[in-house]
Amino acid sequence: MPSALDTPKGAAELAESLLPPLGNRWLHTQAVAARAVEASKALPKNERDLLVSAAWLHDIGYAPELRDTGFHPLDGARHLTSLGAPDRLVRLVAHHSGAVYEAEQRGLSAELAVYEREDSRVLDALIFADMTTGPAGQRFDFDQRIDEILVRYEPGSEVHNAITKARPYLGAAVERAVALLGDQPMKS
């Protein structure tokens, strides 16, 4: 039986049930989803809803009631699994925006590895949507977004170290997404 999370509407409803109390996190999520809707036009029709659903759900692991490990991609993926969400959606949430780098910093690589990372246009587009959207929903270019993260998190912290290491990977994913978008009005 298909899950309601197969649809952007179902994914948005779940995100809206968890994230509004988190203020800027909710603003960021809404803007990432809007960016994903724009980017989805460059994907085959059968992958568009998946991208938008993943964008709505990428940060649900920040919700206090879902917090287990304190690593939001993993906590979000585990929750989605418990709801019977489609495997590919769960894996995109688990691996959004270079999560493997932060998992390494947190000693959670084995736990994240349960969710196989796909290297795909959909993951690139999800990274693009997240890495060109600021913490309160602002549109940033990639370098502005990375710089903002590095300022927000203290040098030596797990996130700062992970983003520093992930920057080439994330930059390449954003470049691939921008190339895929071509004439689409996607650039910041």
Secondary structure in CASP SS format (residue, H / E / C, confidence):
PFRMAT SS
TARGET T0000
AUTHOR 0000-0000-0000
METHOD secondary structure of the structure
MODEL  1
M C 1.00
P C 1.00
S C 1.00
A H 1.00
L H 1.00
D H 1.00
T C 1.00
P H 1.00
K H 1.00
G H 1.00
A H 1.00
A H 1.00
E H 1.00
L H 1.00
A H 1.00
E H 1.00
S H 1.00
L H 1.00
L C 1.00
P H 1.00
P H 1.00
L H 1.00
G C 1.00
N H 1.00
R H 1.00
W H 1.00
L H 1.00
H H 1.00
T H 1.00
Q H 1.00
A H 1.00
V H 1.00
A H 1.00
A H 1.00
R H 1.00
A H 1.00
V H 1.00
E H 1.00
A H 1.00
S H 1.00
K C 1.00
A C 1.00
L C 1.00
P C 1.00
K H 1.00
N H 1.00
E H 1.00
R H 1.00
D H 1.00
L H 1.00
L H 1.00
V H 1.00
S H 1.00
A H 1.00
A H 1.00
W H 1.00
L H 1.00
H C 1.00
D C 1.00
I H 1.00
G H 1.00
Y H 1.00
A C 1.00
P H 1.00
E H 1.00
L H 1.00
R C 1.00
D C 1.00
T C 1.00
G C 1.00
F C 1.00
H H 1.00
P H 1.00
L H 1.00
D H 1.00
G H 1.00
A H 1.00
R H 1.00
H H 1.00
L H 1.00
T H 1.00
S H 1.00
L C 1.00
G C 1.00
A C 1.00
P C 1.00
D H 1.00
R H 1.00
L H 1.00
V H 1.00
R H 1.00
L H 1.00
V H 1.00
A H 1.00
H C 1.00
H H 1.00
S H 1.00
G H 1.00
A H 1.00
V H 1.00
Y H 1.00
E H 1.00
A H 1.00
E H 1.00
Q H 1.00
R H 1.00
G C 1.00
L C 1.00
S H 1.00
A H 1.00
E H 1.00
L H 1.00
A H 1.00
V C 1.00
Y C 1.00
E C 1.00
R C 1.00
E C 1.00
D C 1.00
S C 1.00
R H 1.00
V H 1.00
L H 1.00
D H 1.00
A H 1.00
L H 1.00
I H 1.00
F H 1.00
A H 1.00
D H 1.00
M C 1.00
T C 1.00
T E 1.00
G C 1.00
P C 1.00
A C 1.00
G C 1.00
Q C 1.00
R E 1.00
F C 1.00
D C 1.00
F H 1.00
D H 1.00
Q H 1.00
R H 1.00
I H 1.00
D H 1.00
E H 1.00
I H 1.00
L H 1.00
V H 1.00
R H 1.00
Y C 1.00
E C 1.00
P C 1.00
G C 1.00
S C 1.00
E H 1.00
V H 1.00
H H 1.00
N H 1.00
A H 1.00
I H 1.00
T H 1.00
K H 1.00
A H 1.00
R H 1.00
P H 1.00
Y H 1.00
L H 1.00
G H 1.00
A H 1.00
A H 1.00
V H 1.00
E H 1.00
R H 1.00
A H 1.00
V H 1.00
A H 1.00
L H 1.00
L H 1.00
G C 1.00
D C 1.00
Q C 1.00
P C 1.00
M C 1.00
K C 1.00
S C 1.00
END
